[in-house]
Amino acid sequence: MQAFLHQIASGLAAGGIYASLAVALVLIYRCTASVNFAQGELAMFSTYMSWALVQAGASWWAAFAIVVVGSFLLGLALDRVIFQPLRHKPVLSVVAASIALLIILNSLAGWLFGHELQEFATPFGGVLSHAEPFLSAHEAGILLATVVELLAVFVFFRFARFGLAMRAVAVNPSSAELVGINTNKVLAVGWGLAAVAGAVAGLMAAPIVFLEPSMMMSPLIYALAGALLGGIASPVGAVAGGFAIGVLENLLGAYVVGNDLKLTCIMLLIIAVLVVRPSGIFGKSVQVRV
Amino acid sequence: MSMNINHTHNAMEHPLASPIWLRWGALAAGLALVAWSFGWQSYPLYVMTQVLIYGIAIMGLNLLSGYTGQVSLGHSAFFALGAYAAAVLSHHLGWPLYVGVPAAAVLCFVAGFLFGFPALRLPMLYLALSTFAVAVVTPQALKWKQIEWLTGGVQGIILEKPTFPGMLADRADWAIMMCVAACALAAFLLAQRILGTQFGRLVDASRDQPLAAAAGGLNIPVIRTQMFGLSAAFTGLAGALSVVAGQFVSPESFPFLLSVSLLVGSFVGGVRSLWGAFLGAAFIVLTPNGAESLSKSAPWMIFGFALLAVVFLAPNGLSGWITHAWRSRANS
């Protein structure tokens, strides 16, 4: 029983990482009606930046603050330079652009920092301490950070004026424009926030998976599965889905299929969700008109 | 937006009928190339074979993205399936490759059809998502312990080099290249034929005006699923031919990045062109040769920027440029 609860608790901690990344995916989905396949690499890149800052002598939290601001600006810049011009282009172009961004960031990180695994410090104490009954200090830290982040997202969308504008743009861009909302500005901020959520996910994942250019590939799949499970248009669904996938992944790995096939099972889950309920548990189906 | 699509589409779909001297010229050039390449060293033959193989795979991707308007990030999985099918049939059942390769293509058609059946009923983005997951999972799934007896696990399968009779016995690399070239030509002609039929026009309608076409009674999921199967068969054929050329398969040969390379080749060559696929294949095969001396990361950096450049500057890729130049020369 103790072991089972431990698996669930550390699944929730991993789920926190996926939930952050899934929130980023949902934000971008609402901006572009497409998925940012570079979201994982973007997170990886932010994490490398913070690693480089710590190597250069900055404290962990100072590096964190700088990277959060830097990621926000990077998100804004990417939107302005790449995705804003593609706003009315077919989805094929948007997907291709995000794949291009994926390989550029991946090879850039490999070029700048090498392909070797790097250790990445956690601010919460040990990663692999078995002293605690349920969670290592880092896992507890992940959970705490995720809860804080998600509360911030919730408050932002619920109470901030700008958050309301973002929701309006997501629901109906042209009507939002008619009531005087600057759609481009809103969507750019969406990109910035997604980059920040991704960076938080990367910083939380790096102490566990170690730092290397492809480190976010599997987390991205899990996050996608979470976002699809909850509903790719729904932030609340993405969070719930992210946590659910974390727990499911851990239980599958521990009791059912072992570590080799976890990802394959999650892939089958993605396909099953798409077949049975494409809009996800929390999503609404959308109708189109000729 | 739809106006724009139709415009570029028409420009690509109906090139000027090529004059008779051009066809004979192309045939003569092809035969000269065949004769000339007989004397080539093994390295240029290897490069040429790779270009032809990736060209077939990219043609498969173009059938899907350019002609059906769907996007797949999972074609590395079909490439892998074709390769493993050919290798397993040859290694375990002793089938000769000239039977195993077509069988692999047929298997990939079935696999593509079955996979596309649920996925293509949904908006295009969902196909991108599910194929993305499939591509990432492929190397891992191929290492699965339970099927190790079949796939050879991490080690993969090594086959013997095919032997050829008579004077070709010493020129096996050349003979392999000619077999691959013959397959490429056959695939090209088949694709051209299919796109030119009534079915090809239904495919166009299902891409350009899916809602209107559906309202008009077209069964769009069925059309798309057939095209997805065809696309998978082409890419699977390329995978099977890669076994003929390299006599080796292993899980690590089919990473997600293979799907990305194919996508890059498809865009660079031009998604709405069959012969452009071979230009794209030449790009993805030749770029690493030059760029790897700079850095291990350089080829991918170039791929990334090339893909961005094509998305922004040349939506019809190199073949679009060439067609455009050809048309404006012919019109002047």
Interface residues (C-beta under 8 A of the other chain):
Chain A: A33 S34 V35 F37 I82 P85 L86 H88 K89 P90 V91 L92 S93 V95 A96 A97 I99 A100 L101 L102 I103 I104 N106 S107 L108 G110 W111 H115 M217 S218 I221 L224 A225 L228 D260 L261 L263 T264 I266 M267 I270 I271 L274 V275 P278 V288 R289 V290
Chain B: M1 I5 S65 G69 V71 L73 P118 A119 L122 P123 M124 L125 Y126 A128 L129 S130 F132 A133 V134 V136 V137 Q140 A141 K143 W144 K145 L211 A212 A215 F256 L257 V260 L263 V264 F267 V271 S295 K296 S297 A298 P299 W300 M301 F303 G304 F305 L307 L308 V310 V311 F312 P315
